[in-house]
Amino acid sequence: MSEVVPTMVGNIGLFFGSDEGNTERVAELIQKYFGEDKLDVYDIADVTQVEFTQYQHIILGIPTWDFGQIQSDWEEFWEDIQAVDFTHKQVALFGLGDQFGYGDYFLDAMGMLHDVVLSNGATIMGHWSTDGYDYEASKAQIEDQPFFVGLAIDEDQQEELTEARVDQWCEQISHEFH
């Protein structure tokens, strides 16, 4: 009888929520960049607060729904994420939104998630330029700065730019994390 050996936890934990698969696809692109041995991917619907304690480097992915709403799995986990201690943890965020269809709420969920993890002690990495986007308002834009709090992805209007943006951002955060 062979013994089951647990796999080693990677250096980075990525947590995402996805209803239609777009955020999951971006999470897979990020994992492909770093490699499965360096980055563990979790659907937020299947985790508890405990998984966050295993990582010093964390990536959080969240789409914005309709008029600035939080994705359903993140919404169910919201009280739990508010209780996670992010002290001494480096956190990078990516968000998905539709800058034309919902330009007044572009990436609002990422901005709200940012505020929670920042207030719980996280050091935020991976700020991303607002250049190349056309939207009216965003809770994810740093006040009075031309940057989002994390990677901005628009699979509805700029899907052809997603892979290049993910690669560039992954290179950026790989330097910031180390």
C-alpha positions in Angstrom: 0.0 0.0 0.0 1.5 3.3 -1.0 1.5 6.3 1.3 -0.2 9.5 0.1 2.2 12.4 0.3 0.6 15.8 0.5 1.7 18.3 -2.1 3.8 21.3 -1.0 2.0 24.6 -0.9 3.3 27.0 -3.5 4.8 30.4 -2.9 1.7 32.3 -4.0 -2.0 31.7 -3.3 -4.5 32.9 -5.9 -8.1 33.2 -4.8 -10.9 34.0 -7.3 -14.6 34.0 -7.8 -16.2 33.5 -11.2 -19.8 33.0 -12.4 -19.2 32.9 -16.2 -15.6 31.6 -16.3 -13.8 34.8 -17.3 -12.2 35.4 -14.0 -11.3 31.7 -13.8 -9.7 32.0 -17.2 -7.5 34.9 -16.1 -6.6 33.0 -12.9 -5.4 30.1 -15.2 -3.4 32.5 -17.3 -1.7 33.8 -14.1 -1.0 30.3 -13.0 0.4 29.4 -16.4 2.8 32.4 -16.1 4.1 31.4 -12.6 3.8 27.7 -12.9 1.7 25.2 -11.0 4.5 24.5 -8.6 4.8 28.2 -7.6 1.1 29.3 -7.5 -1.9 27.5 -6.0 -5.3 28.5 -7.3 -8.5 28.4 -5.2 -12.1 29.1 -6.1 -13.3 31.4 -3.3 -16.5 29.3 -3.1 -14.4 26.3 -1.8 -12.2 28.0 0.8 -12.2 29.1 4.4 -10.1 31.7 6.2 -7.5 29.1 7.0 -6.2 28.9 3.4 -5.1 32.5 3.6 -2.8 31.8 6.5 -0.6 29.6 4.4 0.7 32.4 2.1 2.7 35.5 2.4 2.0 36.4 -1.3 -1.6 36.4 -2.3 -3.4 37.3 -5.5 -7.2 38.0 -5.4 -9.4 38.0 -8.5 -12.9 39.5 -8.5 -15.3 40.6 -11.3 -17.7 43.4 -10.9 -21.3 42.6 -11.7 -24.0 45.0 -13.1 -24.1 48.3 -11.2 -21.0 47.8 -9.0 -22.0 44.5 -7.4 -19.7 41.9 -5.9 -19.6 38.5 -7.6 -21.9 36.0 -5.8 -19.2 33.7 -4.3 -17.2 36.7 -3.0 -20.5 38.1 -1.6 -21.0 34.9 0.4 -17.4 35.0 1.6 -17.4 38.8 2.4 -17.7 38.5 6.2 -15.0 35.9 6.2 -12.6 38.0 4.2 -13.2 40.9 6.5 -11.9 38.7 9.3 -8.7 37.6 7.6 -5.5 39.1 9.1 -3.4 40.3 6.1 -0.6 41.7 8.3 2.9 40.9 6.8 1.2 39.7 3.6 1.7 41.1 0.1 -1.5 41.2 -1.9 -2.1 41.9 -5.6 -5.5 42.2 -7.1 -7.0 41.7 -10.5 -10.6 42.7 -11.4 -12.8 42.2 -14.4 -15.4 44.7 -15.6 -17.1 46.2 -18.6 -15.9 49.8 -19.1 -18.5 50.7 -21.7 -21.6 48.8 -20.6 -21.0 49.7 -16.9 -18.6 52.6 -17.2 -19.8 54.3 -14.0 -19.0 51.1 -11.9 -15.9 49.8 -13.7 -14.0 47.4 -11.4 -15.8 48.7 -8.3 -15.7 45.2 -6.7 -11.9 45.2 -7.0 -11.8 48.6 -5.2 -14.1 47.3 -2.4 -12.0 44.2 -2.0 -8.8 46.3 -1.9 -10.2 48.4 0.9 -11.0 45.4 3.0 -7.6 43.7 2.7 -5.8 47.0 3.1 -7.7 47.8 6.3 -6.7 44.3 7.5 -3.0 45.0 7.2 -2.1 44.0 3.6 0.7 45.6 1.6 -0.8 46.1 -1.8 1.3 45.3 -4.9 0.5 45.4 -8.6 -0.9 48.8 -9.2 -1.9 49.1 -12.9 -2.1 52.2 -15.2 -5.4 53.5 -16.2 -4.0 54.2 -19.7 -5.9 52.4 -22.5 -9.3 52.3 -20.6 -12.3 54.5 -21.2 -14.7 54.6 -18.2 -16.6 57.2 -16.2 -15.9 56.2 -12.6 -14.2 53.4 -10.6 -13.8 52.6 -7.0 -10.6 50.7 -8.1 -8.8 53.8 -9.3 -6.4 55.3 -6.8 -7.7 58.8 -5.8 -6.1 61.5 -7.9 -3.7 59.0 -9.5 -3.7 57.4 -13.0 -3.6 53.9 -11.5 -5.9 51.1 -10.5 -5.3 49.2 -7.3 -4.7 46.1 -9.4 -4.8 44.7 -12.9 -7.8 45.8 -14.9 -9.3 43.3 -17.4 -12.3 43.9 -19.7 -13.2 40.7 -21.4 -16.3 42.3 -22.9 -14.7 45.1 -24.8 -10.9 44.4 -24.9 -10.6 40.6 -24.8 -7.8 40.7 -27.3 -5.6 42.6 -24.8 -6.1 40.2 -21.9 -3.2 37.8 -22.4 -0.6 40.6 -22.9 -1.9 42.6 -19.9 -1.8 39.5 -17.7 1.8 38.7 -18.8 3.0 42.2 -18.2 1.3 42.4 -14.8 2.6 39.0 -13.8 6.1 40.1 -14.6 5.5 43.3 -12.6 4.2 41.5 -9.5 6.9 38.8 -9.7 9.5 41.6 -9.1 7.3 43.3 -6.5 6.7 40.1 -4.5 10.5 39.3 -4.3 
